[in-house]
């Protein structure tokens, strides 16, 4: 796959996902403010990719700083982190990525005789390490989840949780890729995912890049296709999973989950552990990003709605845990009750460190 984002000597290079599928162009961010703009404007999107982008934003801010003292740099780091954290509130990976670099910085800065040059080198190395870790996590996720998908059949996905939403390979689409690599004969149905059309524009584009048979459907077609027996499984990504297993994902996911339950179709969620937010008790406590009305009123620069009409544009909805058949992570597959399963796996991982 063409890299979603990449650390270069000149800055952080992002594939401009707002231009896909018709143009494969890049945006080079040479400072942390430009990284923040790239995240806010959805040039890069998808929770895992946002997390690593946030980390790289902090790293490039530190690396390009002209602060002469640790005290001055520490004050600057606070401003850098605050700006990046303000870009998109729902994807918890963003805060995970920012905090991982900030915590490393704080540890290094507190050491006697701390060197600004050494700190810069270390935070850049850590951000680049996170990029590699994300790809490895996606591949491990795919290995854990592939057996859940049918040996032959059609899998529906909503939004884009593929290579474009990560540093490579993908979460939900990574599970599909892994199943196909293991010999499953799978074709994909991609919800168009209004209003930003991540399914129609992005999922279809990257599936075609991998020669995986894919059909785009309007969001309101899913129910009739389920009723007709044309779907065997559903797999989506997530932007945040609360401690009880409630899942925040792209708007429309909740409706798909309800339909899946009604029709007896398994509904899987695939995400890295960095998407799990054990500090948030349930879905009601997850902040939901409200995006600009123009994403609904216009498409391709053309206005579709009457002047002055009211617009609602929440970017995400929350699917209650009871609708989720399984959660697939790089640490393994979890099933209900999710509160116990998530806490148990976190404790097991911590004790193994």
C-alpha positions in Angstrom: 0.0 0.0 0.0 1.0 3.6 -0.5 2.0 4.9 2.9 -0.8 6.7 4.8 1.8 8.8 6.6 5.6 8.8 6.7 8.3 10.5 8.6 10.7 12.1 6.2 13.7 14.4 6.8 11.6 17.2 5.5 8.7 16.6 7.8 5.7 14.2 8.1 4.2 13.3 4.7 0.5 12.5 4.5 -1.5 10.9 1.8 -4.3 13.4 1.2 -7.4 11.3 1.8 -9.8 14.1 1.0 -8.6 13.8 -2.7 -9.1 10.0 -3.0 -10.0 8.1 -5.0 -9.3 10.3 -8.0 -6.1 11.9 -6.9 -3.1 10.4 -5.1 -1.5 13.5 -3.7 0.5 14.3 -0.5 0.6 17.0 2.1 3.9 17.6 3.8 3.7 19.0 7.3 6.9 20.6 8.4 5.7 21.7 11.9 3.3 20.6 14.6 0.7 23.3 13.6 0.5 21.8 10.1 0.1 18.3 11.6 -2.8 19.6 13.6 -4.4 21.0 10.5 -3.9 17.7 8.7 -5.7 15.9 11.5 -8.5 18.4 11.9 -9.2 18.6 8.1 -9.3 14.8 7.8 -6.4 14.7 5.4 -5.4 11.8 7.7 -8.2 10.0 9.5 -8.9 6.7 11.2 -8.2 6.3 14.9 -4.9 4.4 14.8 -3.5 6.7 12.1 -4.6 9.7 14.1 -2.8 8.3 17.1 0.5 8.0 15.4 0.0 11.3 13.6 -0.5 13.0 17.0 2.7 11.4 18.3 4.6 12.6 15.2 3.1 16.0 15.7 4.5 16.3 19.2 7.8 14.8 18.0 8.2 17.2 15.1 7.3 20.1 17.4 10.0 19.1 19.9 12.5 18.4 17.1 12.0 21.7 15.4 11.9 23.8 18.6 14.5 26.5 19.0 14.1 26.6 22.8 17.4 27.2 24.5 16.6 25.6 27.9 14.7 22.6 29.2 12.3 24.9 31.0 11.5 26.8 27.8 11.1 23.6 25.9 8.8 22.1 28.6 6.5 25.1 28.3 6.5 24.8 24.5 5.7 21.0 24.7 2.5 21.8 26.8 1.3 24.2 24.0 2.1 21.6 21.3 0.2 18.9 23.1 -2.8 21.1 23.8 -3.1 22.2 20.2 -2.9 18.6 18.8 -5.4 17.3 21.5 -7.9 19.9 20.4 -8.2 18.6 16.8 -10.6 15.6 17.1 -12.2 14.7 20.4 -13.6 11.2 19.9 -10.7 9.0 18.8 -8.9 8.1 22.1 -5.8 7.0 20.1 -5.0 10.7 19.5 -4.6 11.3 23.2 -2.7 8.0 23.6 -0.3 9.0 20.9 0.2 12.5 22.3 0.6 11.3 25.9 3.1 8.6 25.0 5.5 11.2 23.5 4.8 13.7 26.3 5.5 11.1 29.0 8.8 10.1 27.3 9.7 13.8 27.1 8.9 14.4 30.8 11.0 11.4 31.9 14.0 12.5 29.8 13.7 16.2 30.8 13.6 15.3 34.5 17.0 13.5 34.3 20.0 15.4 35.7 22.0 16.9 32.9 19.2 16.4 30.4 20.3 17.3 26.8 17.8 18.9 24.4 19.6 17.3 21.5 19.3 13.8 23.1 15.6 14.5 23.9 14.9 15.4 20.3 16.6 12.3 19.0 14.7 10.1 21.5 11.2 11.5 20.8 11.6 11.2 17.1 12.8 7.6 17.4 9.8 6.8 19.6 7.3 8.3 17.2 8.8 6.3 14.4 8.7 3.2 16.5 5.0 3.7 17.1 4.5 3.7 13.3 6.1 0.2 13.1 4.2 -1.0 16.1 0.9 0.0 14.5 1.4 -2.1 11.4 2.5 -5.0 13.5 -0.6 -4.7 15.7 -2.8 -4.6 12.7 -1.3 -7.8 11.3 -1.6 -9.5 14.7 -5.2 -8.4 14.8 -5.8 -10.0 11.4 -4.2 -13.2 12.5 -6.5 -13.4 15.6 -9.7 -12.5 13.8 -9.4 -14.2 10.4 -11.1 -17.4 11.6 -14.2 -15.5 12.6 -15.0 -14.7 9.0 -16.8 -17.1 6.7 -14.7 -19.5 4.5 -16.9 -18.3 1.6 -19.3 -15.4 1.5 -19.8 -11.7 1.7 -18.6 -9.4 4.5 -20.0 -5.9 5.1 -17.9 -3.0 6.4 -18.8 0.5 7.3 -16.6 3.6 6.9 -12.9 2.8 6.3 -11.0 0.8 8.8 -8.3 -0.3 6.5 -4.7 0.6 5.6 -5.8 4.2 5.1 -7.1 4.4 8.7 -3.8 3.0 10.1 -0.1 3.1 9.3 -0.7 0.0 7.1 -2.7 -3.2 6.7 -5.8 -2.0 8.6 -8.0 -3.1 11.5 -11.4 -4.3 10.1 -10.0 -4.6 6.6 -6.9 -6.2 8.1 -9.0 -9.0 9.4 -10.5 -9.4 5.9 -7.1 -9.3 4.3 -5.8 -11.9 6.7 -8.8 -14.2 6.0 -8.2 -13.9 2.3 -4.5 -14.6 2.8 -5.5 -17.8 4.7 -7.6 -19.0 1.7 -11.1 -17.6 2.5 -13.1 -16.8 -0.6 -14.5 -13.4 0.6 -16.0 -10.5 -1.2 -16.7 -7.1 0.4 -19.7 -4.9 0.6 -18.7 -1.3 1.5 -21.3 1.0 2.9 -20.8 4.4 1.2 -20.8 6.0 4.7 -22.4 9.4 4.4 -21.7 12.2 4.6 -17.9 12.0 4.1 -18.2 8.8 2.0 -15.2 7.0 3.5 -16.6 3.7 2.3 -17.3 4.7 -1.3 -14.1 6.7 -1.7 -11.5 5.0 0.5 -12.5 1.4 1.3 -13.4 0.7 -2.3 -10.1 2.3 -3.4 -7.8 0.3 -1.2 -9.8 -3.0 -1.7 -9.4 -2.6 -5.5 -5.7 -1.9 -5.0 -5.5 -5.4 -3.4 -7.8 -7.0 -6.0 -10.4 -7.9 -3.4 -13.9 -8.0 -5.0 -15.8 -5.1 -3.6 -19.2 -3.6 -4.1 -20.3 -0.2 -2.8 -23.8 0.1 -1.5 -25.8 3.1 -0.3 -26.1 3.1 3.5 -29.8 2.4 3.4 -29.4 -0.8 1.4 -27.9 -2.9 4.1 -31.2 -4.0 5.7 -32.7 -5.4 2.5 -29.5 -7.3 1.7 -29.4 -8.8 5.1 -33.0 -9.9 4.8 -32.1 -11.5 1.4 -29.4 -13.6 3.1 -26.6 -11.9 1.1 -24.4 -11.1 4.1 -22.5 -13.6 6.3 -20.6 -11.2 8.6 -20.0 -7.6 9.4 -16.6 -6.2 10.6 -16.0 -2.5 11.5 -13.3 -0.5 13.2 -13.7 1.8 16.3 -12.6 5.2 17.5 -13.1 4.4 21.2 -14.3 1.5 23.2 -15.5 2.2 26.7 -14.7 0.0 29.7 -18.1 -1.8 29.4 -17.6 -2.6 25.7 -19.7 0.2 24.2 -18.2 1.1 20.8 -17.9 4.6 19.3 -17.4 4.4 15.5 -18.4 6.3 12.4 -22.0 7.6 12.3 -24.3 4.8 11.0 -22.5 2.0 12.7 -25.1 1.7 15.5 -27.8 1.2 12.9 -25.8 -1.5 11.1 -25.3 -3.3 14.5 -29.1 -3.3 15.2 -29.8 -4.7 11.8 -27.2 -7.4 12.2 -28.7 -8.5 15.6 -32.2 -8.6 14.0 -31.0 -10.8 11.2 -28.7 -13.1 13.2 -25.5 -11.9 11.5 -22.3 -11.7 13.6 -21.1 -8.1 14.2 -17.3 -7.8 14.9 -15.3 -4.8 15.9 -11.5 -4.7 15.2 -9.2 -2.2 16.8 -5.8 -1.9 18.5 -5.6 -1.9 22.3 -4.8 1.8 22.1 -8.5 2.3 21.2 -9.7 0.7 24.4 -10.5 3.4 27.0 -10.8 1.8 30.4 -11.1 5.2 32.1 -14.4 5.8 30.3 -17.1 3.7 32.0 -19.6 3.5 29.1 -20.6 5.0 25.8 -22.6 7.8 27.3 -19.3 9.3 28.5 -17.6 9.3 25.1 -17.4 12.8 23.6 -18.9 12.9 20.1 -17.3 15.2 17.6 -19.7 17.6 15.8 -18.4 18.4 12.3 -19.2 21.3 10.0 -22.6 21.6 8.4 -21.0 22.0 4.9 -20.2 18.3 4.9 -23.9 17.6 4.7 -25.2 20.6 2.8 -22.6 20.2 0.0 -21.0 17.5 -2.1 -18.3 18.0 -4.6 -18.6 21.7 -4.2 -22.3 21.6 -5.1 -25.0 22.7 -2.6 -27.7 20.0 -2.1 -29.9 21.5 0.6 -32.1 24.7 0.9 -30.5 27.7 2.4 -31.1 28.0 6.1 -32.2 24.5 6.7 -31.1 23.0 10.0 -28.2 20.5 9.9 -27.0 17.8 12.3 -23.6 16.3 11.7 -22.2 14.1 14.5 -19.2 12.3 13.2 -19.8 9.2 15.4 -22.4 7.2 17.2 -22.2 4.6 20.0 -23.1 1.0 19.6 -24.1 -0.6 22.9 -21.9 -3.6 23.8 -24.9 -6.0 23.7 -24.9 -5.7 19.9 -21.2 -6.7 19.5 -20.4 -10.3 18.8 -16.7 -10.0 19.5 -14.0 -7.4 19.8 -10.8 -8.3 17.9 -7.5 -6.8 19.2 -3.8 -7.5 18.7 -3.9 -9.1 22.2 -6.7 -11.5 21.2 -10.4 -11.9 20.7 -12.8 -10.8 23.5 -16.4 -11.8 24.0 -19.1 -10.8 26.5 -19.2 -9.8 29.2 -16.8 -7.1 27.9 -16.2 -5.3 31.2 -14.7 -8.4 32.7 -12.9 -9.5 29.5 -11.3 -6.1 29.0 -10.2 -5.7 32.6 -8.9 -9.3 32.7 -6.8 -8.9 29.5 -5.4 -5.6 30.7 -4.4 -7.1 34.0 -2.9 -10.2 32.3 -0.9 -8.1 30.0 0.4 -5.9 32.8 1.5 -8.9 34.9 3.3 -10.3 31.9 5.4 -7.2 31.4 
